[in-house]
Amino acid sequence: MELSDLEHHPLAHKYPVRLPVWWCRTGESGPHPDVDGATGKTIVLRFEKKFGRIERIFARLMRAPHELRRPLLDKNSVLWELCNGKRTFSEICMLMNSTFHEEVSPVVHRTQAGIQVFIGLNVMRYVDKPEQVDWSTVPGEVPVGQNLVEQTAIDADVEPRDGD
């Protein structure tokens, strides 16, 4: 599907939005579109590990970490930043195409696939209107129900920016 057919895509007028999850920016800025909230820095997601009774015993013995850190690759980091619930799927596709050109070709398919991976991880969803987003999408906030300790191990940029 070419960009000219994007308006007829079933997701064209949907708004991809991040769900509550602890995330931050880290590292140097890479390629990114010149829009609010996009920095091109690496995005790191953090999740609390939930252990069963026996797993908890082994985790204690093995000194396993109590959280999972998931750094995103460059294109997925930019996609994450763009999916703030204020841009439509078609706007995000156009921004990804203008930033990465042939690297994300076919852009509609690759953008949809990237968002589907986030949906599969339960960290993103589509909404019909921006007004439906009644949760925080900013970096550095621990979601309700998770007990993440203060982050000190990585150089975490958790400052909210316009467009977050």
C-alpha positions in Angstrom: 0.0 0.0 0.0 1.4 3.3 -1.0 1.1 6.5 1.0 -1.4 7.8 -1.5 -3.8 5.0 -0.5 -3.3 5.7 3.2 -6.5 7.6 3.6 -8.4 4.4 2.7 -6.6 2.3 5.3 -8.9 1.0 8.1 -6.6 2.5 10.8 -6.0 5.8 9.0 -8.1 7.9 11.4 -7.4 5.9 14.6 -5.1 7.3 17.3 -2.4 4.9 18.6 -1.6 5.7 22.2 0.8 4.5 24.9 -0.8 2.7 27.9 0.5 3.4 31.4 4.0 1.9 31.6 7.3 3.2 33.0 9.5 4.5 30.2 12.3 6.9 29.6 14.6 8.3 27.0 18.3 7.6 27.1 21.4 8.1 25.0 22.1 10.4 22.1 19.5 11.8 19.8 19.1 10.0 16.5 17.0 10.6 13.4 13.6 11.9 14.2 10.9 14.1 12.8 10.8 17.8 13.8 7.6 17.5 15.9 6.8 18.0 19.6 7.8 15.0 21.7 10.1 13.3 19.2 13.8 13.2 20.2 15.2 10.2 18.4 16.7 9.0 21.7 16.5 5.3 22.7 13.3 4.4 24.6 13.6 2.0 27.5 10.5 0.3 28.9 10.5 -1.1 32.5 8.2 -3.8 33.8 7.9 -5.3 37.2 8.4 -9.1 37.2 5.6 -11.0 38.8 6.9 -14.3 40.4 4.9 -17.2 41.6 5.7 -18.8 45.0 8.3 -21.2 43.7 9.7 -18.7 41.2 10.1 -16.2 44.0 12.3 -18.7 45.9 14.5 -19.4 42.9 14.7 -15.7 42.1 15.9 -14.9 45.6 18.5 -17.7 45.4 19.7 -16.6 42.0 19.5 -12.9 42.9 17.4 -12.3 39.8 16.3 -8.7 39.1 12.8 -7.7 40.1 12.2 -5.9 36.8 12.5 -6.3 33.1 14.1 -3.5 31.0 13.3 -3.5 27.3 15.3 -1.0 25.2 13.7 -0.3 21.8 15.6 0.0 18.5 15.8 3.4 16.8 12.7 3.2 14.6 10.6 1.7 17.3 11.8 4.4 19.7 10.6 7.1 17.3 7.3 5.2 16.8 6.8 5.1 20.6 7.4 8.8 20.9 4.9 9.6 18.1 2.1 7.4 19.5 1.0 9.9 22.1 -2.8 9.6 21.3 -2.8 13.0 19.6 -1.6 11.9 16.1 -3.6 9.7 13.7 -2.1 6.5 12.3 -1.9 8.2 8.9 0.0 11.2 10.4 2.5 8.8 12.1 3.0 6.9 8.8 3.8 10.1 7.0 6.3 11.2 9.7 8.0 7.8 9.8 8.2 7.9 6.0 9.7 11.4 5.9 12.2 10.5 8.6 13.4 7.0 7.6 12.4 6.9 3.8 13.2 3.4 2.3 14.3 2.0 5.6 10.6 1.6 6.6 9.2 0.8 3.2 6.4 -0.2 2.9 5.7 2.4 5.6 2.0 1.6 6.3 2.7 -2.1 6.7 5.8 -1.6 8.8 4.2 1.0 11.1 1.1 -1.1 11.6 3.3 -4.1 12.4 5.4 -2.1 14.9 2.2 -0.9 16.7 0.9 -4.5 16.7 4.0 -5.6 18.6 3.4 -2.9 21.2 -0.3 -3.9 21.4 0.9 -7.5 21.9 3.1 -6.3 24.8 0.0 -4.6 26.3 1.7 -1.2 26.2 -0.3 0.5 23.4 -3.8 0.6 21.9 -5.9 2.5 19.4 -8.6 5.0 20.3 -11.1 6.7 18.1 -10.6 10.2 19.5 -7.9 11.9 21.5 -10.4 12.8 24.2 -10.7 9.1 25.1 -7.2 9.1 26.6 -7.7 9.7 30.3 -4.4 8.2 31.5 -0.9 9.6 31.7 1.4 8.9 28.7 4.4 10.8 30.1 7.8 9.2 30.9 9.0 8.2 34.4 5.6 7.4 36.0 5.2 4.1 37.7 1.8 2.6 36.7 -0.8 1.7 39.3 -0.3 -1.8 40.5 3.5 -1.9 39.9 6.2 -1.5 42.5 9.2 -0.3 40.6 12.1 1.1 42.7 13.7 4.4 41.8 15.7 4.2 38.6 19.4 4.8 39.0 21.2 2.3 36.8 20.7 4.0 33.5 21.0 7.6 32.4 17.2 8.0 32.3 15.7 11.1 30.8 12.2 11.2 32.3 11.5 14.9 31.7 8.1 15.3 30.0 8.2 17.2 26.7 5.5 19.0 24.7 3.9 16.2 22.7 4.3 13.5 25.4 
